[in-house]
Amino acid sequence: MTYNVQNLFDAYVSGTEYPEFTPEQGWSTEQYKERLRRTARAITQEHGLIPDIVVLQEIENEQVVEDLLREHLGKRGFQWYAVSHDRETAIQTGIISRFPITAVRLHGVINQRSLLEATFHIEGEEIVLFALHGKSNLGGVEESEDKRLATAKALASLSENLLKTNPALPIIIAGDFNQSADTFKRNNCDYQTALVPYDVMESEAYRKAGSLIVRGSPSTQDWYTWWLDREFLLKAKAQGSYWYDGVWETFDQILLSPAFFDNRGVEFKSGQVGASDYLCDAKGRPQRWDIKNGTGVSDHLPVYVELAFY
């Protein structure tokens, strides 16, 4: 699962938090505990299955993850975690897991949030996960694209190096890209984006320039996203994970390497977006957390894939 939990700050003042999350503005220990409770419910109680691995965005620090596990998720089997430590930023990226994390690496991206890499060994299979939180569209979509592209280029380089050594390695890229799978087409292909659908002209040139090439069907070299897979999109409980300016966006992605479709080891089974009544408003859109009246959960919906071992 990948889940942007919308500014989950702890109850302590460290100097980097957003102004509204300070005692002077009314933020309290009680509110923090309530947010932990709601976040835990969103992860474990609103779906048919409890996820085994969760990528989190917009957590303040490692303390938040430790509190989330100690107070709620530890009893559900979550014992392992990793958190980024980017300086001079208010929010971090994290991973929590019910499987042991056997290795962790943090990869810096110039002027962007770090990429968090975790390795798992599950049922004899090595799986590598890259967790990310891409640059927001603040300041303009096109104007901020170079920053999301920098993150994509780093991911492309890291995964390419791993696949050179082991072409059959299962690699997952998960997180909030702040970009939909079809943004490139919706922007009339006017400029290079971090994610580029495989069926556009010059897709190979964009691949060489650092974009992640995505598609909704198995491939020998592209990244699979179920958001572009008609079979699963038709079954999805919502047409996106983030609602903005009257449009559903598929910002929250779980990209899978070709190894998940080679009929051996770990394989892709299905994809879904969590859109229960608890997580959505009366119109079926994310019920965002409102700090003023203490209602809601998050402005994003959790997205998940089910994998099976053969």
KEGU-650360 format. One line per 10 residues: their letters; for each residue x negated, y negated, z of C-alpha. Coordinates in pm, whole numbers. Each point is the difference from the previous one (the first is absolute). Layout:
BEGIN
a = X Y Z; ...
This chain:
BEGIN
mtynvqnlfd = 0 0 0; -102 -361 -56; 173 -270 200; -47 -375 28; 134 -58 350; 19 -382 -34; -234 -172 243; -21 238 293; -198 -202 257; -87 107 352
ayvsgteype = 82 -193 317; -348 -146 51; -155 -321 -132; -320 64 -195; -8 -323 -199; 70 138 -347; 375 72 25; 262 -199 -186; 128 -295 211; 345 151 57
ftpeqgwste = -154 301 176; -128 -187 304; 151 -49 349; 38 -371 -76; 243 91 -277; 184 253 213; -167 324 -111; 3 243 292; -97 348 114; 366 103 -10
qykerlrrta = 32 -106 -364; -319 183 -89; 123 321 162; 328 -28 -188; -184 -37 -328; -205 309 77; 318 193 69; 165 -110 -324; -310 68 -207; -31 350 147
raitqehgli = 363 71 -80; -46 -125 -357; -289 241 -48; 136 316 162; 379 -11 38; 141 -136 -326; -111 275 -239; 51 371 -55; -358 75 96; -249 -157 241
pdivvlqeie = -298 -121 -204; -338 155 74; -208 -296 -115; 108 -366 6; -176 -301 -150; 90 -322 183; -31 -361 -110; 34 -320 204; -107 134 337; -200 -242 212
neqvvedllr = -271 235 120; -99 341 131; 179 -68 329; 335 -3 -181; -65 344 -144; -111 137 335; 316 -137 167; 219 139 -278; -149 346 47; -7 -5 380
ehlgkrgfqw = 353 -131 45; 177 175 -287; -174 191 -275; -247 207 202; 286 221 112; 76 57 -369; -347 139 -62; -183 -313 -116; -342 29 161; -245 -143 -253
yavshdreta = -31 -353 -135; -226 -247 -179; 31 -379 -23; -180 -263 -206; -196 -273 180; 2 -295 -237; -118 -316 170; 183 -333 -16; 327 160 -105; 316 38 203
iqtgiisrfp = 109 340 -132; -167 335 -65; 65 327 -183; 25 330 186; 47 374 -39; 165 231 254; 9 375 -43; 121 330 139; -294 165 -177; -360 -54 110
itavrlhgvi = -182 -280 -182; -343 148 -72; -170 -313 -138; 70 -373 -22; -164 -268 -214; 73 -370 -34; -69 -160 -339; -30 -376 -24; 153 -195 -289; -128 -355 -43
nqrslleatf = 250 -251 142; 264 274 35; 116 249 260; -215 307 38; 90 341 -137; 36 268 264; -107 348 -112; 88 314 196; -78 363 -72; 216 295 106
hiegeeivlf = -51 375 -21; 343 162 -11; 57 370 -66; -346 28 -153; 50 -302 -227; -199 -321 23; 217 -308 -57; -126 -358 -20; 231 -291 80; -63 -368 -76
alhgksnlgg = 219 -243 196; 40 -358 -118; 191 -324 35; -26 -212 -314; 3 -378 -20; 345 -157 22; 152 -211 -277; -31 -313 212; -126 -284 -218; 138 154 -318
veesedkrla = 16 349 -148; -243 -60 -285; -220 -229 207; -54 271 266; -36 292 -241; -378 -7 -8; 0 89 370; 225 303 -45; -208 97 -301; -315 -11 213
takalaslse = 160 254 235; 101 220 -295; -351 -14 -145; -148 113 331; 250 287 22; -71 102 -360; -374 6 62; 24 194 328; 238 262 -138; -198 34 -323
nllktnpalp = -315 77 196; 180 266 203; 153 161 -307; -335 14 -178; -119 229 277; 325 195 28; 254 -50 -285; 254 216 188; -9 -210 317; 347 -109 119
iiiagdfnqs = -12 -378 55; 283 -215 134; 11 -379 -25; 271 -138 228; 109 -338 124; 162 -332 -79; -142 -116 -333; 215 -315 2; 63 99 -358; 258 226 -161
adtfkrnncd = -80 290 -229; 159 -186 -292; -116 -356 75; -230 -2 -304; 292 64 -235; 233 -241 179; -263 -270 -43; 1 69 -375; -354 143 18; -133 -356 10
yqtalvpydv = -294 72 230; -180 295 155; 151 135 320; -118 241 269; 253 264 -112; 56 62 -371; 244 257 -146; -170 253 -226; 231 -61 -298; -89 -363 -70
meseayrkag = -233 -108 -278; -365 -23 98; 53 205 319; -342 159 -48; -162 -344 -15; 176 -97 324; -123 323 159; -359 -88 -91; 59 -350 141; 98 142 339
slivrgspst = 378 38 2; 160 313 142; 197 168 -280; 329 141 130; 271 224 -140; 303 198 110; -115 334 -137; -297 231 61; -321 -97 -177; -362 108 -22
qdwytwwldr = -137 -348 77; 270 -248 107; 154 -62 342; 347 139 61; 265 -214 169; 349 136 53; 135 -354 -39; -48 50 -377; 135 356 3; 358 -12 -121
efllkakaqg = 88 326 178; -79 -135 345; 96 -361 -62; 355 110 -85; 18 182 334; -160 -279 202; 204 -150 282; -115 -347 -107; -144 -132 -325; -298 -156 176
sywydgvwet = -168 -46 334; 4 -380 18; 275 -246 -96; -115 -342 -114; 175 -279 -188; 285 227 -107; -222 278 -137; -104 341 133; -379 33 3; -197 325 27
fdqillspaf = -290 -158 189; -52 302 226; -177 268 -198; -133 351 53; -219 79 -301; -109 359 -58; -298 130 -196; 41 277 -263; -95 271 253; 352 -17 144
fdnrgvefks = 136 146 -325; -244 282 -84; 211 283 148; -247 84 274; -77 -121 350; 201 -304 106; 274 -104 -243; 250 -285 -33; 356 102 81; 213 -315 23
gqvgasdylc = 5 -374 69; 246 -222 186; 56 -335 164; 145 -16 349; 325 -196 -19; 217 106 295; 259 -229 156; -243 -73 282; -261 -131 -243; 235 -188 -233
dakgrpqrwd = 255 -278 28; 360 20 -119; -114 -55 -360; -251 283 12; -306 -227 14; -281 13 257; 119 -129 334; -297 -224 76; -120 -65 353; 130 -337 122
ikngtgvsdh = -217 -129 281; 249 -269 98; 291 228 84; -186 330 42; 189 191 -270; -109 215 -293; -292 232 -63; -220 -107 -296; 24 -185 -331; -137 314 -173
lpvyvelafy = 143 350 -18; -223 302 65; -99 202 -307; -107 363 12; -90 306 -203; 39 363 94; -294 225 -81; -17 379 9; -288 248 17; -22 300 -230
